[in-house]
Amino acid sequence: MGTDSRITGTLLCRAGEGRVAFAAHEVASIESPETFGGWAGSACEAFAEACISGRILVAASGEAVGVSALEIDAEPLTVLPAPAVLVRVAGGSLRGFIQVRGMLWPVMSLVDFGRFLAPGEAA
């Protein structure tokens, strides 16, 4: 996502006390941990927190990320660019930031973030 890019349809997710957002079009399905048949890394790991995943977001390609809670925001939002150093630290999964209700939310690529959280990946 480039400078001044817009996003419409966002999943605003909680990961314990942390916040993370995904573009809705990247999410093929939303599963419960009890019925999800694959492996999903927890977004809480990225915030060094222990928490329970309440929902699993699954990309069409199979990558998955667990989050504590989520809500859908349909409003068009401007994506603020992320500093290159933060993009590298997040394994290339950070796309930028959006501002919702006076707070910044990191916008992540579901596929890249799922890969970043996968076992054996560098964190």
N, C-alpha and C positions, 0 to 999 in steps of 0.2 A: 504494500500500500504506500503510495507516494505521499508527498506533502499535499495538504489540503484535500486528501481523498475523503470520500463519504462512505458510510456504511448504513444500510437500512436493514433492520431485522437483526437484533443482537441478543444473544443469551448472556445475561448477567449472572455470574455464578459466584458462589461463596465456597471457599476452601478453608474451613475453620474460620479464622479471623481475616484471612486474605480474600482478595477479590481478583477475578479474572473474567474476561469476556471473550466470546467466540462469535464469528459471523454465523447467523442462523443457516445460511445456505451450505455451510460446511458440515452440518450435522445431519447424517442420514437417519439416525434413530436415537431415541433416549430410552435407556433401559434401566431396570432396577438391578442392584447388585445380586439379588437372589436369582434372577432369571437370565442374566448376561452370561453367555457361554464362553467368553474369551478372557483374555487378560487385560486389565486396565490399570494403569498407573494412577495414583491419586494426586490431584493438583495440590493437595496439602503437603506433599513431599517437597514441592518447589518453594514452599514457605517454611520448611523445617518444622512442621506441626504434625501432631498426631490427631487425626480426626477420621470420622466415618464417612464414607461416600454414600450419599443418599440417592444419587443418580449417576449413570454412566452415559457419557456422550460418545457416540460411535460415528466415525467417518465412513464414507462409502468404501474406502480402501481397507477398513478394518481397524485402524488405529483407534484407541479409546482412552478417555480420561475420566476419572471419577471426580465428582464434585459433591460438596455437602448439600447445597441447595441451589436452585436456579429460578430465574424469572425471565420472561421474554419482553423485550422492549422493541416496539415496531417503529419508533421515531428515527428519522435520518439523523445521523450524528457525524461530526467531523472527526477524522482520525488524525491525531497529532503525531508527528514523526517521533520515533524512538532513537535515542543516541546509539551509535554503532556499537559502543562497548556493551550496552545492555542487550542488544540483539545477539552479540557473540556469547555472552554469559548464559543466555537462555537457549543456547543451541540453535540459534536461527529461527526460533519459533515466535518471537515477539514481533508483532506487526506495527505497533504504535500504541497510543493511548486515546481513550475517549473520556469525556467528562459527563458524568451523570449524577444528578442531585448533589452537585458541588464536590464530587470526589472523582479522582482519576482512576480509571479501570484499564489495566493492560489488556490489549487485544492480542490474542494468540492465534496462531494457525493450529487447528485441531490436529491435523496430521503430524505436523512437525513437533508439537508439544507432546503428543502421544508417543512419538519416537524418542523424544528427549527423556521422558519418564520411564521408558522401557528398561527392563533389566539389562545390565551390561553397557548401557549408555553412560557417557560422562555427565555428571551432574554439576 
